[in-house]
Amino acid sequence: MVIEFLPFALVVFTLVGAFIMPFFARWFTRGCIPLTLGVLGLDIFMAATLLAGVMSRGPAAYYIGGWAAPWGIEVRGDGIAAIMVLLISFIMFCTVVYGASSIDRELPEGRGGWYCSLLLLISAGMMGLVVSGDLFNMYVMIEVVSLSSVALVLAKGGREVLPAALKYLLLATIGSGFILFGIGFIYILTGHLNIGFAAAELMASGGDYPYLSWVALTFLVIGLGVKAGLFPLHFWLPDAHSTAASTSSAVLSGLVVKVYAVVVMRLFFQLYSSELLLATDIDRILLVMSIAAILAGSLFALIQKDLKRLLAYSTVAQIGYIFLGISVFSIMGLEGAIFHIIAHALMKSMLFLAAGSLILRAGSRQIEDLQGLGRAMPFTAGIFSLGAFSMIGLPLLAGFISKYLLALAGWDSGNYLVLPLMVISGLLNAAYYLPVIRVLFWRGEEEIPPGGELEIGRVLALGALAVGLLVMGVIPEAGRNFIQLAASWLWG
């Protein structure tokens, strides 16, 4: 019973922390960071317990109020949910540890406590999204995450963030509308909002109303594609991710866009049957969009002079990898997609946080203005370089393993374009990351005095993310067994 209750407890406990935080922000500002870390630390413990329990005993379901589905609200603790809540808790904890020493410098005075409340709120929303077992509550959590994301962009203040936040809000609203229409069509077709019951009814009646089920699928894919920043629905992403505070960028790029990809997986393989999906040719459509995302995102990143915009366009490309794994329509493809979700969360969080320290020291986001900072800040620049090498796909790093799994999945499914695509994308990644590393370490004749990186919070946060990245790359079997099981359960 404890394992079944944990997914619900994680969401509620984090929400309570978010609602308590404004009182601390008003009367006990110094307690905001410790309280946030305490909540996220307990989240990590509960999420690890959930993962261990689910992997040993199988998926668990909890019905709020004791009302069984389809009438009650179902909260699912399966493999993908357990992996994601642990990943969310860990990345958020590291982000807050890093931000403890930089939040006050990146945000207007007095906003630190409210910012902590936003971080807990978006954590609860993301956790609720990945554990939701019914479509309506999934939609509610999508709205929580969307509005919190816009607020995270705005938290930095200043004129620069207003156009980015407004664009984000407008496109997120359009995406939400598409998702709501899709859910409405599913309800019309099946009479259920619970995913399990709706799937059974869809299997029985999908052949009678194929076009209506395809329309519902189209609305869901477009809406979630906008939320995830899948090319060409990505227009909000570069501005939002590049103008936000570095801690916000790490959360938005490392986690937020990934949870929508997880929702796509759940809807594809737990709501729709493979027969219905393949009849729509959605696999080919996603394949084309994924290839376009990988190539276009990389090419746009190649011409950027702003470091954070370069990282933002890199995220557009990396989302393409995840949807590429989904488009393969196999357990191995799902395994590669899940592995890349984890790897990219670690990589991109590292890159944005390290970039934040470099930008604070240089006082500029322009790559040329970072000349020689690698010699003055060797630890931070080294962490940035490690994340960049993983993005390129060098062996012994997590990025290499995820690309290998995706290439293998494509080859096994007869899609021989995936392997050369991985090679080309790796070369493109090298083309825009290696010049940044060159600027950091080998450009700049003036010797910059060391400093700006020895704050304990930054060292611990970046070090923890780097260790996770290395463990996933050097001993991938440590996490791959969990990922394989999660992919097989998701496939059904």
Beta strands, then each sheet from edge to edge (+ up, - down):
strand 1: 60-63
strand 2: 74-77
sheet 1: 1+ 2-
end
